[in-house]
Amino acid sequence: MFTNNDKFSIVTAILPNASTSSVLPEVLEDPGTSALVWKARGTLLQDHWWKRWLPPISPAKTMLQMLVPDADVSRLVGTIVETGRLHQQATGAVFSTPCDSVYLGSDFHVWPGREGAGVTSGQHSLTEDLSIILAIVGHNNADRVSKAAINSGTHGPVVYYCEGRGLRDRLGWLRITKEHEKEVMMVITEESDADSVFEAMAKAGDLHLPGRGFMYRLKIDRGMFNLPSRISHHHYDANMQQIINAIDHLSGHTHWRDQSVFDIGGQGRGVGVEVLQTNTVPLEEQVCLSAWAKRDQCSMVMDMLLDAGAPGLNIAYARFNAAGADAYLAGARINEEYGMLQCVTGANVAQHICGLVERDAEQRGLKDLCITLREVPRMATYVPGRTDFRAPANVALAS
């Protein structure tokens, strides 16, 4: 039996491997709590001009993701910030994205509520005007998109791997033409910079061409990030993100960042960086559909989603960690694996898909399943039949 709820958020933490061992026990302190854990890598460019042609450096990262009741988000995010010391330079990030709808199977491990959970622990303020940009591209495209993101002023993208599933998987021997493994590139940016970063990444990845991938944005309810972008022989006590936040605080506003029009020594007005950018039309009524299921049931869930009308799926795998649910074999801890399936489609289509999958899952007795829907304000990918196909465009994968 499935239940529908809209009072959940997905909390994601990006941590160096060294701090994960201290943060994860704090996250799983209460009975019934759980987290999906998987490996990722950061992206760092060399600041020396003669090293810029080298491949980016990829420091190891660990990602934690939890489906949490809204009332418990503040306490959990505060705990991660305090334990992981995320207020310090280049230590990681944590953020929450609100869910519009959550479909929970009767056996899915649901995070328990807790009294007084709405109070944030610690003294470090969280930012609310943030966005997260996710780009799914092939290996040969990843370095270009990473460099474009960094050069547009954001941190080095956090990257992990996924598999793509869709129409070509059902075309028999023609599926050999498909590149299965792709890279998911994650960038956190302030809302005021999100459009310029989005445009730079879309242009660098040639996402207006077929087969190059797609990219979308999600809203962040609250969060904090201190992720590096470059390696330099100079050492500074603060990074650029901290300097910008300090100027915002001193100015009392963010208007000083606007470079679209500026005065040139009293002799007239000039055009800044933002005026030269090609802006795309914001996409409306699109959602990100995410499904979590045990790895041995992922093939069944993928077929159910595709049969219900999902335009295509990306799947990544993570370890399931739960409080008091550790299993050991020959002295080694065993963690069950879950698959994280994701696609972007129209809001009406997503609701229709959820209804069909819910009915199909009940008929098959599949109870350990969770599906979430989150609003997507913007998306870029190839549009079949466009006359001006050279400009990136925001489109729906399905309507």
N, C-alpha and C positions, 0 to 999 in steps of 0.2 A: 504494500500500500504506500502511495506517495503522498507527501504533504507539500503544500506550496506556501512559501514564506518570503516576505520582502524586507525583513529586518536583519539582514546579514551583510557582512563586508568581507572581502578577501584581503588579508594582511600579508604583505610580502616583505621579507628582509633579505638584503644582500650583504654578506659578511665575508671578511677574510677567513681562511680556514683556521687560523690560530684562535680566533675569538668564538668560533662556532661551538667549541666544547664547553664554553662557559655560558653562552646564551641559550642553547637548546635545553639544558636542565631547568633553567628558570622559566622558559616558555611552557615546559611540560611538568610544572610543579604540581598543579592541581589534578586530581583524578578526573579522567574523561577527556583531558586535553590531548590534541594530536597535531602533527605537522607533517607536510610532505617536504622532503629534503633531496636536493640534487646538486650536482656540480656545475659550475659555470666558469667563465674566465673574463677578466677585465680587458681593457685596451689602453695601451700607453704608447704615445708617440715620442720619439727622441727629439729633444729641443735643439740639438746640434744640427746645423744645416747639412753637414756632410753625412749624417746618419738618417736623414729623412726618407731616403730611398729604400731603407731596410724595412722588412716586415714589422708591424707593430708588436710590442712586447705584450704578453698575455698573462698577467698575474692570476693565480688560482683564486676562485671565489666559491662560496657555498650559498645556496639560495634556500630559504625557508618560506613556505606558503601555508596559510591556515584560513579556513572558513570559520569566521567568528561572529557571534551575535553583536549587533551594533553597540549594545550597552557595555560590552567588554573590550571594545577596540582601543579606547584611550588608555586603559590600564596596560593592555598588552604592548601597545606601541611604546608607552613610557618605560616599561620593563626592558624592552629590547634596546632602547636608546641608552638607558643607564648601564645595563650590563655590558653592551657592546661598545660603550663610550663613543657613540656615533656623532657626538658634538665635536670630536677632535678631527683633525685634518686626515683625509684619505682613509677613513675607517669603515665606510659602508653606507648603507641606506636602509630605510624602512618607510613603508607607506601603506595606506589602505584605500581600496577602490570599492565604492558602494555597489551592491547588487540590486537590480530592478526586480528580479524574481529569482527564487531558489526552489528547485524541485528536489526533495530529499526522499530517498528510499528508506524503508522502515529499518534496514540493517546498517545504514550508513552511519559512520562514527561522527556524531554531532558534538561540537564544542559546547560544554555546559555553561549555563549562565552563572553569574556570581553577584551577590549583593555588594553595592558600593563600587562596582566595576567601572562606573563612569568617571571616576576621579583619576587623573593622570598622575603617575608617580614621577618624581624628579622635578627639576627646576628649568629644564630646557624646553623652550617654546617650539611648537611644531608649526609648519607652514601649511596653509590651506590652498593657496593659489598655485598649485603644481599640476603638471600633466605628465603622463607617461606615453612615450612613443615606442611602438613595437614594429620592427621590420623583419619580414621573413624572406630571406634571399638565399641564393646559391653561394657555394664557397668562392667562386671566382668573382663575386660581386661584393663580398663582405668588407674587404680592406678599403675599397673606394668609399663605401657608405660610412665606415668608421671614421676615416679621415675627414670626410665632409661634415660629420657631426661635431667632431672636435674643433675643426676650423671655424664652425659657425658659433662656437662659444660654449658648448656644453661639455660634460665629462666624457671620458672614453666609454663607449657602449659596453654593456655587460652582455656576453654572448653565451648561449647554450645551443645544443643541437636538437633537432626534431626530425620526424619523418613526415612526408606529405602523402596524403591518400585522397583519391578522388576518382574522376571519370576514367583516366587512363589505366587505373588498376583493374578495370573491368573489361579491357579491350584485348584480352588474350596475350599473344606474343608481342603486341604493340606496346605493352607496358615496359619493354626494355628501353624505349626511348625516353623514359622518365628518370630524372635525377631524384632519388628517394630522399637522401639526407640533405637537410637545409639548416641554415643558421638563423636563430632568433636573436635579434639585436634589440636590446632594451636601453632606452635613454630616458632619464628623468630630467625635466626642465621646468623652469618657472613659466606660468601661463603667458606672461608677456613676451617670452622668447619662443614659445612653442611653434608659432607659425613659421618663423624664419628657419628654425632648425628642421622642421618638417619639410619645407620646400627644398632646403639644401640636400637632405638625405634622399628625397624623391628624385631630384635631378641627378645626383651622383649615381644612384642605382638604376637609372633609365627605366623607372617603373612604368612608364607609359608604353613600353614595348612588351610584346607577348613573352611569357615565360620568364620574366625577370623577378617575379615575386610581388608582394603587396605590403602595405604599411598602414597602420591605423593608430589613433590616439585613444586613450582612456582617461577619464577624470580621476583625480586623486582627491580624496576627502581630506586627508591630513598626512603629513609625512616630514621627513628630514633626510637630506642626502649630503654626504661628504665623500665624493668619489673623484679620483685624480684623472687627469687627461694626458699629462706630459711628464717626461723625465728630463730634468735639467741638472746641470752641475751647480746651479745656485740653490740655496735653501732659504725658504721663507717661512715665517711663523704662521702665516695665514694663506689659504688658497684664494683663487679669484672669486669663488662663490661666496666666501665669507666676507671679502672686501666689498662686493656688490651689495650684500645684505646690510653691511655697516653703513654704506652710503645711503641706501634706502631709509635706514633708521634716522640718520642725521638730517636727510632732506625732508622726511615726513611724507614722501610720495615716490613714485617710480617714473615720473614724467621725464626726468633727466636722461633716461635711457633712449628716448625717442630720437632717432637720427634721421627721420624721413625728410625734414626740412630744417635747415639751420642758417644762421646769419653769417655772412662772410665779411667780417671787418667793417660792417656798416655800409658795404657797397652793393648789397642785394642779397638775394636768397639763393641757396644752392641745394642740389638734390643729394640726399644721403643714401645709405645702403639699402634701406627698406623700399624706397620708391622704385628701384631697378628690379625688384623681385617680381616674379609672375605669381600672382595669387590665384588660388583655385577656389571654386565655389564650395562652401561647406556642405558636407553630406548630412542629410536629415534622416531621422528614424532608422538608424542602423544600430545593431547590437552585436556584442561579442558573446557567442554561445560557447561555454566551457563545460566539459563533462569529466568527472573523475570516476574511475572504476578500477577494479583489480586487474592486474596485467593479463591474467589468463582469461578474463572476460572482455578484454578490449576489442578483439576482433568482432565479437558479437555486437558490442555497442557501436562500433564503427559502421557495420552493415545496417544497423537500425537507424542511425543518423542519416546515412547516405540514402537509404530507401525512403526516409521521411522527407527528403528534399534538401539536405545540407549540401551546399555547393562544392565542398571540399574540406578536408580536415588536416590539421597538423597535430602530431602526437609526440609527446615527450614523456619520459618515464622518471619516476622519483621513488625514493624509499619512504615508507610509511612508518613514522615514529609516533607512538602513543604512550601516555603515562601509565606505568604499571603493566604494559603489554609486551615486555621484552621476552623473547624466546632465545634459548641458547642451544648450540649443538657443538659438542667437543670443546666447550669453553668459549666459543665465538658467538657473538650476538647475531641473530638473524632478523632481518627486517623485511616485511612483505613489500612488494613493489606495486605501485599504482600507475596507471596511465592517465595523462592529462591531455584530453582532446579539445581542439579549439577551432572555431571558424567564425567568420563575420558575415552577417546576412541582414535582410530587412527585419524590422521588429515584428511585423505580422507573420512573416514566414517563420521566424524563430518560435513564436507562440504556437504555430501550427505544428512545427517539428516536435516541440516539447510534448504536445498533446498526443501525437502518434507514438513517440518513444515511450511515454508513460504507459500507454495502453499495451504496447508490445512487451515492455519489460514486465508488467504484471502477468501477462499470459505466459511468459517464459520463466517466471519465478525469480527474476533478477531484482534483488532488493538492496544490494550494496552499490548504489549508484547515486550520484549527485550531479545536477545540471544547474548552472547559473547563467543569468543574462545580465550583461552590463552595457550601458549606453556607449556608443562610439560616435564622438562628435565629428570625426574626420577620417577619411581613408583615401589612399592613392593606389591605383593599379591600372593594368591595361584595359582599355575600353574597345571592344570589337566594333568595327565600322565607323570609327571617328575619322572625320576628314582631316582635322588638324591633330594628328596623332603624336606630334613632336612635343607637345606640352603635357606635363603630368596632369592627371585629372582625378577627381574624387568620384568613385562609383560604388554601386552596390554589387556584391558578388551574386546576389539573387534578389529579386523583387517580387 
